[in-house]
Amino acid sequence: MTQSHFNDVFLARRTILLRTLQRMVRNPSTAEDLLQETYLRVNRALSERTIDHLEPFVFQTARNLALDYLRARRIHSRTMIDDAPLSDVHNVVAPDASLEDAAHANRLLRNLNASLEKLTARQQTIFTLSRLNGCSYLEIAAQLDVSASTVQKELKLIMAICVGVAARLEQ
């Protein structure tokens, strides 16, 4: 399957693909983005392997991307609390939590906090950038001028400390 054949198939089916995506996500701009991502994904797949039935593969790829988008949006809408102050969110107790569970969670947080305070400044920065800010190993490595391998090793050590704290509390 050549690149030009893929381009011909994609261009011939572009309009129907776009309409399908628009019906699924109900947003023309998002549908355009998903259509572009479909092109990129199928193009990448073609460079890695032979695809016998190209047209169904293109449609299935577009459908899967739309479903992933809708799933992520549904999860996001369930977990995002945009209008509530952060202090209120932190003070909400789970409805089924017993006093014993709440006390256990507080002990765990205190012990984790105490353990994390014992880390070096670089380890604390790595932990914060990774777990709280969502930075990748490469982003952290570039920011701290260390190798990605160093970041990975430090995070492995930090997570082992956290797991150890939790394990001690379970005993």
Backbone as JSON Lines, residues from 0, in Angstrom:
{"i":0,"aa":"M","n":[0.86,-1.17,0.0],"ca":[0.0,0.0,0.0],"c":[0.91,1.23,0.0]}
{"i":1,"aa":"T","n":[0.75,2.08,-0.96],"ca":[1.6,3.25,-1.08],"c":[0.98,4.45,-0.38]}
{"i":2,"aa":"Q","n":[1.81,5.44,-0.13],"ca":[1.36,6.67,0.51],"c":[0.33,7.38,-0.36]}
{"i":3,"aa":"S","n":[0.58,7.38,-1.66],"ca":[-0.36,8.07,-2.57],"c":[-1.72,7.38,-2.58]}
{"i":4,"aa":"H","n":[-1.73,6.05,-2.48],"ca":[-3.01,5.33,-2.42],"c":[-3.76,5.71,-1.15]}
{"i":5,"aa":"F","n":[-3.05,5.77,-0.05],"ca":[-3.68,6.18,1.21],"c":[-4.24,7.59,1.09]}
{"i":6,"aa":"N","n":[-3.45,8.5,0.53],"ca":[-3.92,9.88,0.36],"c":[-5.2,9.92,-0.5]}
{"i":7,"aa":"D","n":[-5.23,9.12,-1.57],"ca":[-6.41,9.07,-2.43],"c":[-7.63,8.58,-1.65]}
{"i":8,"aa":"V","n":[-7.46,7.5,-0.88],"ca":[-8.57,6.95,-0.09],"c":[-9.01,7.97,0.95]}
{"i":9,"aa":"F","n":[-8.06,8.58,1.63],"ca":[-8.4,9.53,2.69],"c":[-9.15,10.73,2.11]}
{"i":10,"aa":"L","n":[-8.66,11.28,1.03],"ca":[-9.32,12.44,0.42],"c":[-10.71,12.08,-0.11]}
{"i":11,"aa":"A","n":[-10.85,10.89,-0.66],"ca":[-12.15,10.47,-1.19],"c":[-13.18,10.3,-0.07]}
{"i":12,"aa":"R","n":[-12.73,9.92,1.11],"ca":[-13.64,9.65,2.24],"c":[-13.62,10.74,3.3]}
{"i":13,"aa":"R","n":[-12.88,11.81,3.06],"ca":[-12.71,12.86,4.07],"c":[-14.04,13.44,4.53]}
{"i":14,"aa":"T","n":[-14.91,13.77,3.61],"ca":[-16.17,14.41,3.96],"c":[-17.05,13.51,4.82]}
{"i":15,"aa":"I","n":[-17.17,12.25,4.44],"ca":[-18.01,11.34,5.23],"c":[-17.37,11.04,6.59]}
{"i":16,"aa":"L","n":[-16.04,10.97,6.61],"ca":[-15.34,10.79,7.88],"c":[-15.61,11.97,8.81]}
{"i":17,"aa":"L","n":[-15.5,13.16,8.26],"ca":[-15.71,14.36,9.06],"c":[-17.14,14.42,9.59]}
{"i":18,"aa":"R","n":[-18.11,14.12,8.73],"ca":[-19.52,14.11,9.19],"c":[-19.74,13.08,10.28]}
{"i":19,"aa":"T","n":[-19.14,11.92,10.13],"ca":[-19.27,10.86,11.14],"c":[-18.7,11.34,12.47]}
{"i":20,"aa":"L","n":[-17.52,11.94,12.42],"ca":[-16.89,12.44,13.65],"c":[-17.72,13.57,14.27]}
{"i":21,"aa":"Q","n":[-18.27,14.45,13.44],"ca":[-19.09,15.55,13.96],"c":[-20.34,15.02,14.66]}
{"i":22,"aa":"R","n":[-20.95,13.99,14.08],"ca":[-22.11,13.38,14.73],"c":[-21.74,12.76,16.06]}
{"i":23,"aa":"M","n":[-20.56,12.18,16.12],"ca":[-20.15,11.5,17.35],"c":[-19.8,12.49,18.46]}
{"i":24,"aa":"V","n":[-18.99,13.5,18.14],"ca":[-18.49,14.4,19.19],"c":[-19.29,15.69,19.31]}
{"i":25,"aa":"R","n":[-20.14,15.97,18.32],"ca":[-21.02,17.15,18.34],"c":[-20.25,18.47,18.48]}
{"i":26,"aa":"N","n":[-19.08,18.51,17.83],"ca":[-18.27,19.72,17.86],"c":[-17.42,19.74,16.58]}
{"i":27,"aa":"P","n":[-17.68,20.67,15.68],"ca":[-16.96,20.69,14.39],"c":[-15.44,20.84,14.55]}
{"i":28,"aa":"S","n":[-15.02,21.66,15.47],"ca":[-13.59,21.88,15.67],"c":[-12.9,20.61,16.18]}
{"i":29,"aa":"T","n":[-13.52,19.95,17.14],"ca":[-12.98,18.7,17.67],"c":[-12.97,17.63,16.59]}
{"i":30,"aa":"A","n":[-14.03,17.6,15.79],"ca":[-14.1,16.62,14.7],"c":[-12.94,16.83,13.72]}
{"i":31,"aa":"E","n":[-12.62,18.07,13.41],"ca":[-11.48,18.37,12.52],"c":[-10.18,17.88,13.15]}
{"i":32,"aa":"D","n":[-10.02,18.14,14.44],"ca":[-8.81,17.68,15.13],"c":[-8.7,16.16,15.09]}
{"i":33,"aa":"L","n":[-9.81,15.48,15.33],"ca":[-9.81,14.02,15.31],"c":[-9.54,13.48,13.9]}
{"i":34,"aa":"L","n":[-10.03,14.18,12.9],"ca":[-9.77,13.78,11.52],"c":[-8.27,13.89,11.2]}
{"i":35,"aa":"Q","n":[-7.66,14.97,11.65],"ca":[-6.21,15.12,11.45],"c":[-5.44,14.04,12.19]}
{"i":36,"aa":"E","n":[-5.87,13.75,13.41],"ca":[-5.21,12.7,14.19],"c":[-5.39,11.34,13.51]}
{"i":37,"aa":"T","n":[-6.56,11.12,12.93],"ca":[-6.8,9.88,12.18],"c":[-5.79,9.74,11.05]}
{"i":38,"aa":"Y","n":[-5.61,10.82,10.29],"ca":[-4.65,10.8,9.18],"c":[-3.26,10.43,9.7]}
{"i":39,"aa":"L","n":[-2.84,11.09,10.78],"ca":[-1.5,10.84,11.32],"c":[-1.35,9.41,11.82]}
{"i":40,"aa":"R","n":[-2.36,8.92,12.53],"ca":[-2.28,7.56,13.07],"c":[-2.23,6.51,11.96]}
{"i":41,"aa":"V","n":[-3.09,6.66,10.97],"ca":[-3.1,5.69,9.87],"c":[-1.8,5.78,9.08]}
{"i":42,"aa":"N","n":[-1.31,6.97,8.87],"ca":[-0.04,7.15,8.16],"c":[1.09,6.45,8.92]}
{"i":43,"aa":"R","n":[1.11,6.61,10.24],"ca":[2.13,5.96,11.06],"c":[1.98,4.44,11.0]}
{"i":44,"aa":"A","n":[0.74,3.96,11.06],"ca":[0.5,2.52,11.0],"c":[0.97,1.95,9.66]}
{"i":45,"aa":"L","n":[0.74,2.68,8.59],"ca":[1.17,2.22,7.26],"c":[2.69,2.12,7.16]}
{"i":46,"aa":"S","n":[3.38,3.0,7.86],"ca":[4.85,2.94,7.82],"c":[5.39,1.77,8.63]}
{"i":47,"aa":"E","n":[4.56,1.22,9.52],"ca":[5.0,0.12,10.38],"c":[4.59,-1.25,9.86]}
{"i":48,"aa":"R","n":[3.48,-1.31,9.11],"ca":[2.99,-2.61,8.66],"c":[2.09,-2.44,7.44]}
{"i":49,"aa":"T","n":[1.77,-3.55,6.82],"ca":[0.86,-3.54,5.68],"c":[-0.58,-3.63,6.2]}
{"i":50,"aa":"I","n":[-1.44,-2.83,5.62],"ca":[-2.85,-2.86,6.01],"c":[-3.64,-3.29,4.78]}
{"i":51,"aa":"D","n":[-4.28,-4.46,4.88],"ca":[-4.98,-5.03,3.74],"c":[-6.26,-4.28,3.38]}
{"i":52,"aa":"H","n":[-7.03,-3.91,4.38],"ca":[-8.32,-3.26,4.16],"c":[-8.23,-1.84,4.68]}
{"i":53,"aa":"L","n":[-7.73,-0.97,3.84],"ca":[-7.38,0.38,4.28],"c":[-8.6,1.22,4.67]}
{"i":54,"aa":"E","n":[-9.64,1.22,3.86],"ca":[-10.79,2.08,4.15],"c":[-11.45,1.74,5.49]}
{"i":55,"aa":"P","n":[-11.75,0.46,5.77],"ca":[-12.31,0.15,7.09],"c":[-11.36,0.51,8.23]}
{"i":56,"aa":"F","n":[-10.07,0.35,7.98],"ca":[-9.08,0.69,9.01],"c":[-9.12,2.18,9.33]}
{"i":57,"aa":"V","n":[-9.24,3.0,8.29],"ca":[-9.33,4.46,8.49],"c":[-10.57,4.8,9.31]}
{"i":58,"aa":"F","n":[-11.71,4.23,8.94],"ca":[-12.95,4.53,9.66],"c":[-12.89,4.03,11.1]}
{"i":59,"aa":"Q","n":[-12.33,2.85,11.3],"ca":[-12.23,2.32,12.66],"c":[-11.28,3.16,13.51]}
{"i":60,"aa":"T","n":[-10.2,3.63,12.92],"ca":[-9.27,4.49,13.64],"c":[-9.97,5.78,14.06]}
{"i":61,"aa":"A","n":[-10.71,6.39,13.13],"ca":[-11.44,7.62,13.45],"c":[-12.46,7.37,14.55]}
{"i":62,"aa":"R","n":[-13.19,6.29,14.44],"ca":[-14.21,5.95,15.45],"c":[-13.55,5.75,16.83]}
{"i":63,"aa":"N","n":[-12.44,5.02,16.87],"ca":[-11.76,4.79,18.14],"c":[-11.26,6.09,18.76]}
{"i":64,"aa":"L","n":[-10.74,6.97,17.93],"ca":[-10.27,8.27,18.45],"c":[-11.44,9.07,19.01]}
{"i":65,"aa":"A","n":[-12.57,9.06,18.32],"ca":[-13.75,9.78,18.82],"c":[-14.24,9.18,20.13]}
{"i":66,"aa":"L","n":[-14.27,7.86,20.22],"ca":[-14.7,7.21,21.46],"c":[-13.74,7.52,22.61]}
{"i":67,"aa":"D","n":[-12.45,7.53,22.32],"ca":[-11.46,7.89,23.35],"c":[-11.69,9.32,23.83]}
{"i":68,"aa":"Y","n":[-11.95,10.22,22.88],"ca":[-12.21,11.62,23.23],"c":[-13.45,11.72,24.11]}
{"i":69,"aa":"L","n":[-14.52,11.05,23.71],"ca":[-15.77,11.12,24.49],"c":[-15.59,10.52,25.88]}
{"i":70,"aa":"R","n":[-14.85,9.43,25.96],"ca":[-14.59,8.8,27.26],"c":[-13.79,9.74,28.16]}
{"i":71,"aa":"A","n":[-12.77,10.36,27.61],"ca":[-11.94,11.29,28.39],"c":[-12.77,12.49,28.84]}
{"i":72,"aa":"R","n":[-13.63,12.99,27.96],"ca":[-14.47,14.13,28.32],"c":[-15.46,13.76,29.42]}
{"i":73,"aa":"R","n":[-16.01,12.54,29.35],"ca":[-16.95,12.08,30.38],"c":[-16.25,11.95,31.73]}
{"i":74,"aa":"I","n":[-15.06,11.39,31.73],"ca":[-14.3,11.25,32.97],"c":[-13.93,12.62,33.51]}
{"i":75,"aa":"H","n":[-13.5,13.51,32.64],"ca":[-13.13,14.86,33.05],"c":[-14.31,15.57,33.68]}
{"i":76,"aa":"S","n":[-15.48,15.43,33.09],"ca":[-16.66,16.13,33.63],"c":[-17.07,15.56,34.99]}
{"i":77,"aa":"R","n":[-16.77,14.28,35.21],"ca":[-17.09,13.69,36.51],"c":[-16.1,14.07,37.59]}
{"i":78,"aa":"T","n":[-14.87,14.39,37.2],"ca":[-13.84,14.62,38.2],"c":[-13.48,16.08,38.4]}
{"i":79,"aa":"M","n":[-13.85,16.93,37.47],"ca":[-13.49,18.34,37.6],"c":[-14.49,19.09,38.46]}
{"i":80,"aa":"I","n":[-13.97,19.87,39.36],"ca":[-14.8,20.7,40.21],"c":[-14.3,22.12,40.01]}
{"i":81,"aa":"D","n":[-14.86,22.8,39.02],"ca":[-14.36,24.11,38.65],"c":[-14.84,25.22,39.57]}
{"i":82,"aa":"D","n":[-16.06,25.12,40.07],"ca":[-16.65,26.22,40.81],"c":[-16.42,26.16,42.31]}
{"i":83,"aa":"A","n":[-15.98,25.03,42.82],"ca":[-15.81,24.88,44.26],"c":[-14.42,25.34,44.68]}
{"i":84,"aa":"P","n":[-14.33,26.1,45.78],"ca":[-13.01,26.48,46.29],"c":[-12.22,25.23,46.72]}
{"i":85,"aa":"L","n":[-10.92,25.26,46.51],"ca":[-10.09,24.12,46.83],"c":[-10.17,23.75,48.3]}
{"i":86,"aa":"S","n":[-10.31,24.73,49.18],"ca":[-10.41,24.43,50.62],"c":[-11.66,23.6,50.91]}
{"i":87,"aa":"D","n":[-12.75,23.86,50.21],"ca":[-13.97,23.07,50.39],"c":[-13.78,21.64,49.91]}
{"i":88,"aa":"V","n":[-13.1,21.5,48.79],"ca":[-12.87,20.17,48.23],"c":[-12.06,19.32,49.2]}
{"i":89,"aa":"H","n":[-11.05,19.9,49.83],"ca":[-10.2,19.15,50.75],"c":[-10.91,18.8,52.05]}
{"i":90,"aa":"N","n":[-11.95,19.52,52.38],"ca":[-12.66,19.26,53.62],"c":[-13.83,18.29,53.47]}
{"i":91,"aa":"V","n":[-14.08,17.83,52.26],"ca":[-15.18,16.9,52.04],"c":[-14.71,15.5,52.44]}
{"i":92,"aa":"V","n":[-15.51,14.86,53.27],"ca":[-15.21,13.5,53.7],"c":[-16.06,12.56,52.86]}
{"i":93,"aa":"A","n":[-15.47,11.47,52.44],"ca":[-16.22,10.49,51.66],"c":[-17.42,10.02,52.48]}
{"i":94,"aa":"P","n":[-18.59,9.86,51.85],"ca":[-19.79,9.54,52.6],"c":[-19.73,8.2,53.34]}
{"i":95,"aa":"D","n":[-19.0,7.26,52.81],"ca":[-18.93,5.95,53.45],"c":[-17.73,5.8,54.38]}
{"i":96,"aa":"A","n":[-16.93,6.85,54.52],"ca":[-15.72,6.75,55.32],"c":[-16.08,6.73,56.81]}
{"i":97,"aa":"S","n":[-15.51,5.77,57.48],"ca":[-15.72,5.72,58.92],"c":[-14.67,6.61,59.59]}
{"i":98,"aa":"L","n":[-14.87,6.89,60.86],"ca":[-13.88,7.67,61.59],"c":[-12.53,6.96,61.6]}
{"i":99,"aa":"E","n":[-12.58,5.64,61.68],"ca":[-11.35,4.86,61.69],"c":[-10.61,5.01,60.36]}
{"i":100,"aa":"D","n":[-11.36,4.97,59.24],"ca":[-10.74,5.15,57.92],"c":[-10.14,6.55,57.79]}
{"i":101,"aa":"A","n":[-10.86,7.54,58.26],"ca":[-10.37,8.92,58.19],"c":[-9.11,9.09,59.03]}
{"i":102,"aa":"A","n":[-9.1,8.48,60.21],"ca":[-7.92,8.57,61.07],"c":[-6.73,7.87,60.41]}
{"i":103,"aa":"H","n":[-6.99,6.72,59.79],"ca":[-5.93,5.99,59.1],"c":[-5.38,6.82,57.94]}
{"i":104,"aa":"A","n":[-6.26,7.45,57.19],"ca":[-5.82,8.29,56.07],"c":[-5.0,9.47,56.57]}
{"i":105,"aa":"N","n":[-5.41,10.07,57.67],"ca":[-4.65,11.19,58.24],"c":[-3.27,10.75,58.71]}
{"i":106,"aa":"R","n":[-3.19,9.56,59.35],"ca":[-1.88,9.03,59.77],"c":[-0.99,8.78,58.56]}
{"i":107,"aa":"L","n":[-1.59,8.21,57.51],"ca":[-0.83,7.93,56.3],"c":[-0.28,9.23,55.69]}
{"i":108,"aa":"L","n":[-1.13,10.25,55.61],"ca":[-0.68,11.53,55.06],"c":[0.41,12.17,55.91]}
{"i":109,"aa":"R","n":[0.27,12.12,57.23],"ca":[1.3,12.68,58.11],"c":[2.62,11.95,57.93]}
{"i":110,"aa":"N","n":[2.58,10.61,57.89],"ca":[3.8,9.83,57.74],"c":[4.44,10.03,56.36]}
{"i":111,"aa":"L","n":[3.6,10.11,55.33],"ca":[4.14,10.38,53.99],"c":[4.79,11.76,53.94]}
{"i":112,"aa":"N","n":[4.12,12.72,54.52],"ca":[4.66,14.08,54.54],"c":[5.99,14.12,55.29]}
{"i":113,"aa":"A","n":[6.05,13.45,56.42],"ca":[7.3,13.42,57.19],"c":[8.42,12.75,56.38]}
{"i":114,"aa":"S","n":[8.1,11.66,55.69],"ca":[9.11,10.98,54.88],"c":[9.55,11.82,53.7]}
{"i":115,"aa":"L","n":[8.61,12.5,53.07],"ca":[8.96,13.33,51.92],"c":[9.78,14.55,52.32]}
{"i":116,"aa":"E","n":[9.58,15.05,53.53],"ca":[10.37,16.18,54.02],"c":[11.83,15.8,54.24]}
{"i":117,"aa":"K","n":[12.1,14.51,54.42],"ca":[13.47,14.04,54.62],"c":[14.24,13.88,53.31]}
{"i":118,"aa":"L","n":[13.55,13.99,52.19],"ca":[14.2,13.87,50.89],"c":[15.11,15.07,50.65]}
{"i":119,"aa":"T","n":[16.07,14.88,49.75],"ca":[16.92,16.01,49.36],"c":[16.05,17.02,48.6]}
{"i":120,"aa":"A","n":[16.58,18.21,48.44],"ca":[15.84,19.26,47.72],"c":[15.56,18.83,46.28]}
{"i":121,"aa":"R","n":[16.53,18.19,45.65],"ca":[16.34,17.74,44.27],"c":[15.26,16.66,44.2]}
{"i":122,"aa":"Q","n":[15.28,15.73,45.16],"ca":[14.27,14.67,45.18],"c":[12.87,15.26,45.39]}
{"i":123,"aa":"Q","n":[12.77,16.25,46.27],"ca":[11.47,16.89,46.49],"c":[10.99,17.59,45.23]}
{"i":124,"aa":"T","n":[11.91,18.23,44.53],"ca":[11.55,18.91,43.29],"c":[11.1,17.89,42.24]}
{"i":125,"aa":"I","n":[11.82,16.8,42.12],"ca":[11.46,15.75,41.16],"c":[10.07,15.2,41.49]}
{"i":126,"aa":"F","n":[9.83,14.92,42.75],"ca":[8.53,14.39,43.17],"c":[7.41,15.39,42.83]}
{"i":127,"aa":"T","n":[7.62,16.64,43.16],"ca":[6.62,17.67,42.91],"c":[6.34,17.82,41.41]}
{"i":128,"aa":"L","n":[7.41,17.9,40.62],"ca":[7.23,18.07,39.18],"c":[6.54,16.86,38.55]}
{"i":129,"aa":"S","n":[6.89,15.67,39.02],"ca":[6.32,14.47,38.43],"c":[4.9,14.2,38.9]}
{"i":130,"aa":"R","n":[4.72,14.12,40.19],"ca":[3.43,13.66,40.72],"c":[2.39,14.76,40.87]}
{"i":131,"aa":"L","n":[2.82,15.97,41.1],"ca":[1.86,17.05,41.3],"c":[1.65,17.89,40.04]}
{"i":132,"aa":"N","n":[2.73,18.09,39.26],"ca":[2.62,18.91,38.06],"c":[2.48,18.1,36.79]}
{"i":133,"aa":"G","n":[2.69,16.77,36.88],"ca":[2.51,15.9,35.72],"c":[3.58,16.01,34.66]}
{"i":134,"aa":"C","n":[4.77,16.45,35.04],"ca":[5.86,16.58,34.06],"c":[6.43,15.21,33.73]}
{"i":135,"aa":"S","n":[6.93,15.07,32.51],"ca":[7.56,13.82,32.09],"c":[9.0,13.76,32.61]}
{"i":136,"aa":"Y","n":[9.6,12.58,32.52],"ca":[10.99,12.43,32.93],"c":[11.89,13.39,32.16]}
{"i":137,"aa":"L","n":[11.65,13.48,30.85],"ca":[12.49,14.34,30.02],"c":[12.34,15.81,30.39]}
{"i":138,"aa":"E","n":[11.12,16.23,30.67],"ca":[10.9,17.62,31.07],"c":[11.61,17.93,32.39]}
{"i":139,"aa":"I","n":[11.51,17.01,33.34],"ca":[12.16,17.21,34.63],"c":[13.68,17.22,34.46]}
{"i":140,"aa":"A","n":[14.18,16.28,33.67],"ca":[15.62,16.19,33.43],"c":[16.15,17.5,32.83]}
{"i":141,"aa":"A","n":[15.44,18.03,31.87],"ca":[15.86,19.28,31.24],"c":[15.83,20.43,32.23]}
{"i":142,"aa":"Q","n":[14.81,20.46,33.06],"ca":[14.67,21.56,34.02],"c":[15.76,21.5,35.09]}
{"i":143,"aa":"L","n":[16.14,20.29,35.52],"ca":[17.12,20.14,36.59],"c":[18.54,19.89,36.07]}
{"i":144,"aa":"D","n":[18.69,19.82,34.75],"ca":[19.98,19.58,34.12],"c":[20.6,18.27,34.6]}
{"i":145,"aa":"V","n":[19.79,17.22,34.6],"ca":[20.24,15.86,34.9],"c":[19.71,14.95,33.8]}
{"i":146,"aa":"S","n":[20.13,13.69,33.81],"ca":[19.65,12.76,32.79],"c":[18.26,12.24,33.16]}
{"i":147,"aa":"A","n":[17.54,11.79,32.14],"ca":[16.21,11.2,32.38],"c":[16.35,9.95,33.23]}
{"i":148,"aa":"S","n":[17.46,9.24,33.08],"ca":[17.71,8.05,33.88],"c":[17.83,8.4,35.36]}
{"i":149,"aa":"T","n":[18.47,9.52,35.65],"ca":[18.59,9.98,37.04],"c":[17.21,10.29,37.61]}
{"i":150,"aa":"V","n":[16.4,10.95,36.83],"ca":[15.04,11.28,37.28],"c":[14.27,9.99,37.56]}
{"i":151,"aa":"Q","n":[14.38,9.02,36.67],"ca":[13.67,7.77,36.83],"c":[14.14,7.04,38.1]}
{"i":152,"aa":"K","n":[15.44,7.01,38.33],"ca":[15.98,6.33,39.52],"c":[15.54,7.03,40.8]}
{"i":153,"aa":"E","n":[15.57,8.35,40.79],"ca":[15.14,9.11,41.97],"c":[13.65,8.86,42.26]}
{"i":154,"aa":"L","n":[12.83,8.88,41.21],"ca":[11.4,8.64,41.41],"c":[11.14,7.22,41.91]}
{"i":155,"aa":"K","n":[11.91,6.28,41.42],"ca":[11.76,4.89,41.89],"c":[12.07,4.82,43.39]}
{"i":156,"aa":"L","n":[13.12,5.5,43.81],"ca":[13.47,5.54,45.23],"c":[12.38,6.22,46.05]}
{"i":157,"aa":"I","n":[11.89,7.35,45.56],"ca":[10.85,8.11,46.27],"c":[9.59,7.27,46.4]}
{"i":158,"aa":"M","n":[9.19,6.6,45.33],"ca":[7.98,5.79,45.37],"c":[8.16,4.59,46.31]}
{"i":159,"aa":"A","n":[9.37,4.05,46.36],"ca":[9.64,2.95,47.3],"c":[9.47,3.43,48.73]}
{"i":160,"aa":"I","n":[9.91,4.64,49.0],"ca":[9.73,5.23,50.34],"c":[8.24,5.36,50.65]}
{"i":161,"aa":"C","n":[7.47,5.86,49.71],"ca":[6.04,6.03,49.91],"c":[5.35,4.68,50.15]}
{"i":162,"aa":"V","n":[5.7,3.7,49.36],"ca":[5.11,2.36,49.53],"c":[5.5,1.78,50.9]}
{"i":163,"aa":"G","n":[6.74,2.02,51.31],"ca":[7.19,1.53,52.61],"c":[6.4,2.18,53.75]}
{"i":164,"aa":"V","n":[6.13,3.46,53.65],"ca":[5.34,4.15,54.66],"c":[3.96,3.54,54.75]}
{"i":165,"aa":"A","n":[3.34,3.32,53.6],"ca":[2.0,2.73,53.58],"c":[2.02,1.3,54.14]}
{"i":166,"aa":"A","n":[3.04,0.55,53.79],"ca":[3.13,-0.84,54.26],"c":[3.29,-0.89,55.79]}
{"i":167,"aa":"R","n":[4.09,0.02,56.35],"ca":[4.28,0.05,57.81],"c":[2.96,0.36,58.51]}
{"i":168,"aa":"L","n":[2.16,1.2,57.92],"ca":[0.87,1.55,58.54],"c":[-0.12,0.39,58.48]}
{"i":169,"aa":"E","n":[0.03,-0.48,57.5],"ca":[-0.89,-1.6,57.34],"c":[-0.6,-2.73,58.33]}
{"i":170,"aa":"Q","n":[0.57,-2.71,58.93],"ca":[0.95,-3.78,59.86],"c":[0.28,-3.65,61.19]}
